[in-house]
Amino acid sequence: MSLYKRNSTWWSSIYVDGVRHCKSTGTSNRRKAEQIERQFHDELNDARHRLPHANPEMTFGELSARFIANGMSTPYSRDRLTHLLSFFSEMRVGDIGPAPVREYRQRCSEEKRTLKAATVNRNLSVLRRVLNWAVEERLIPANPLGRIRMERERRTKRPVMSVREEELLVAKSPLHLQRIIRCALDTGMRRGEILAERWEDIDFDNRILHVTHSKTPEGEARDIPLTTRLYELLLSFREGKGTVFTFEGAPVKIVKTAWAASLRRAGIRHFRFHDLRHTANTRMMLAGVLQEVRREILGHASRHSRDVNDRYVQIELPEKREAIRKLEAWLAAQAKGLEAEAPPSPDSTKAVPTHPAPRLATESTSFDNPTHTHEEAS
């Protein structure tokens, strides 16, 4: 490296791989010129090794596009980025800090559909993740949100679906959703895990369902014994390969519309699909299944629920089978209770089915809305 003066301005001359690079420092101060020359040399060296250099002028929209293009995003993070980009898209990365985050929180509280603190926290976690990636890629020198504090989240009540509500919902659901509901309640699997399940992952001989697609490391590659009603249900439409849960031959991607319509037809209180997972956990708890066994069956993440001693606890398949047996016994007892409470009806065809075995509609079952479309299937 060398500095030389041209008129009253210092210039830098640097050789990289035999190529001379000249650049004006734009200053007549020797000390400032030396600092600029070192920065110029670092930029050339980064370019030589194809390393990105800090660019605080980049907008968050451009940074997000790079984040996604480099394969760092997930469907979850892309969904969160959709909301973040409406506020931060045109903001320079170098301007993102605690003040803009406070403004973002304020806007979320003023929106027509007010976002809960938990939702805002999840969005900001994705924002922080993108900025952490930018630091790793040397696009920004540091993450300005590295120590940002999240808002305290209020614990919300999680409804538990009763056996009576389950039967009402199943009776008013389309066939493909009936199957999914039964699977969710008897296994506690997440929606994404259920929709990704393949016939190759079900061992009918040993009555075991292998979970191969999960959102958490704790949920990966776990085995769940099948209840009798779920085993018979899967056996009734068994195929050799492919996705288990389909609609008109195509894999089911989402169930939001069909779920909402079925709840409306059933006339029961509001449930999220994820509440079926909570219901399965609660039912096993009421049936006397130990917490450690429930965690292994449901594939619960360990961030908040596990302690140091849990790493020494190994839950084997026989313990899981015993847990499923207890769940079946509990369901049978609940079904008997419903039968005892139900008044005698002269028309048995109008009675609500209460037997725990799967009593699903056929393909020709009619609903309140006979025009069942692809949109409702989603």
Order of alpha helices (4+ residues) and beta strands (2+ residues): beta-beta-beta-alpha-alpha-alpha-alpha-alpha-alpha-alpha-alpha-beta-beta-beta-alpha-beta-beta-alpha-alpha-alpha-alpha-alpha
